[in-house]
Amino acid sequence: VDQCNLLSGPYKANLGKTDKRVEIPIKNEFERQTYYGAKDYQTKEFIVQKLKSENTKNAMEFVKYLKEQRSGKRLAIFGDGASHNNSQDFRGYLMLINQ
């Protein structure tokens, strides 16, 4: 799971060891945009959600979105070390949903 902030230009997401790339449509290339994304390693599907900014609240929203997309499945989530991924609120949320 990761997020990225897009500022301008053509953006493509690399899905690992493959020569295929996935293009993500951008509404306004001159406006900062934040996308959270996750790769389903079983189906090779890349799940993307646009959110207003990267913060603890939106990280939790994205995990909720992933849970909805994979209802009844167990998720393994790996963060990138960003402060909002290591916040007490986010860790508490993960502990709550893991019970």
C-alpha positions as a printed NumPy array, in Angstrom:
array([[  0.   ,   0.   ,   0.   ],
       [  1.37 ,   3.413,  -0.825],
       [  0.313,   6.907,  -1.747],
       [  1.786,   9.407,  -4.131],
       [  1.405,  13.107,  -4.744],
       [  1.169,  13.965,  -8.416],
       [  2.317,  17.403,  -9.481],
       [  2.509,  17.399, -13.294],
       [  3.363,  15.349, -16.349],
       [  2.434,  11.84 , -17.48 ],
       [  2.213,   9.392, -14.578],
       [  2.3  ,   5.641, -14.753],
       [  2.325,   3.011, -12.023],
       [  4.767,   0.144, -12.33 ],
       [  3.222,  -3.119, -11.129],
       [  6.413,  -5.007, -10.37 ],
       [  8.346,  -7.407, -12.57 ],
       [  6.477,  -6.785, -15.785],
       [  6.852,  -4.649, -18.864],
       [  3.223,  -3.538, -18.562],
       [  2.351,  -0.204, -17.022],
       [ -0.974,   1.144, -15.82 ],
       [ -1.967,   4.715, -16.577],
       [ -3.946,   6.638, -13.971],
       [ -6.211,   9.347, -15.416],
       [ -5.464,  12.812, -14.039],
       [ -8.154,  15.503, -14.094],
       [ -5.853,  18.511, -13.833],
       [ -2.109,  18.044, -14.359],
       [ -1.355,  21.411, -12.76 ],
       [ -3.129,  20.72 ,  -9.469],
       [ -1.544,  18.653,  -6.697],
       [ -3.337,  15.327,  -6.371],
       [ -2.944,  12.527,  -3.831],
       [ -3.604,   8.902,  -4.679],
       [ -3.424,   5.92 ,  -2.357],
       [ -2.812,   2.599,  -4.039],
       [ -2.451,  -1.097,  -3.297],
       [ -1.572,  -4.143,  -5.33 ],
       [ -3.457,  -7.393,  -4.879],
       [ -0.625,  -9.889,  -5.295],
       [ -3.025, -12.773,  -5.949],
       [ -5.068, -11.153,  -8.733],
       [ -2.359,  -8.659,  -9.826],
       [ -5.035,  -5.934,  -9.652],
       [ -3.92 ,  -2.424,  -8.698],
       [ -6.469,  -0.57 ,  -6.531],
       [ -6.315,   3.24 ,  -6.5  ],
       [ -8.291,   5.841,  -4.562],
       [ -7.957,   9.614,  -4.939],
       [ -8.022,  11.511,  -1.641],
       [ -7.528,  15.171,  -0.771],
       [ -4.19 ,  14.786,   1.047],
       [ -1.916,  12.311,   2.75 ],
       [ -2.635,  12.144,   6.47 ],
       [ -3.724,   9.673,   9.144],
       [ -7.445,  10.16 ,   8.499],
       [ -7.084,   9.473,   4.77 ],
       [ -4.787,   6.482,   5.382],
       [ -7.567,   5.003,   7.524],
       [-10.122,   5.844,   4.812],
       [ -8.032,   3.973,   2.27 ],
       [ -7.784,   0.897,   4.503],
       [-11.59 ,   1.009,   4.879],
       [-11.878,   1.222,   1.083],
       [ -9.554,  -1.771,   0.686],
       [-11.601,  -3.771,   3.181],
       [-14.742,  -2.981,   1.148],
       [-13.002,  -4.015,  -2.084],
       [-11.847,  -7.302,  -0.541],
       [-14.749,  -8.075,   1.774],
       [-14.131, -11.155,   3.909],
       [-10.441, -11.346,   2.942],
       [ -7.443, -10.857,   5.209],
       [ -5.209,  -7.955,   4.189],
       [ -1.459,  -7.628,   4.694],
       [ -0.638,  -3.922,   4.727],
       [  2.888,  -2.568,   4.451],
       [  3.394,   1.159,   4.993],
       [  6.241,   3.269,   3.675],
       [  7.306,   4.755,   7.021],
       [  5.486,   8.077,   6.529],
       [  4.565,   9.748,   9.822],
       [  0.819,   9.304,   9.258],
       [  1.367,   5.543,   8.757],
       [  3.142,   5.369,  12.118],
       [  0.812,   7.607,  14.106],
       [ -0.811,   6.312,  17.289],
       [ -4.253,   6.866,  15.754],
       [ -3.424,   4.76 ,  12.692],
       [ -1.81 ,   1.993,  14.748],
       [ -4.837,   2.018,  17.056],
       [ -7.156,   1.745,  14.071],
       [ -5.217,  -1.237,  12.711],
       [ -5.309,  -2.927,  16.135],
       [ -9.068,  -2.342,  16.304],
       [ -9.82 ,  -3.857,  12.886],
       [ -7.454,  -6.782,  13.532],
       [ -9.411,  -7.931,  16.59 ]])
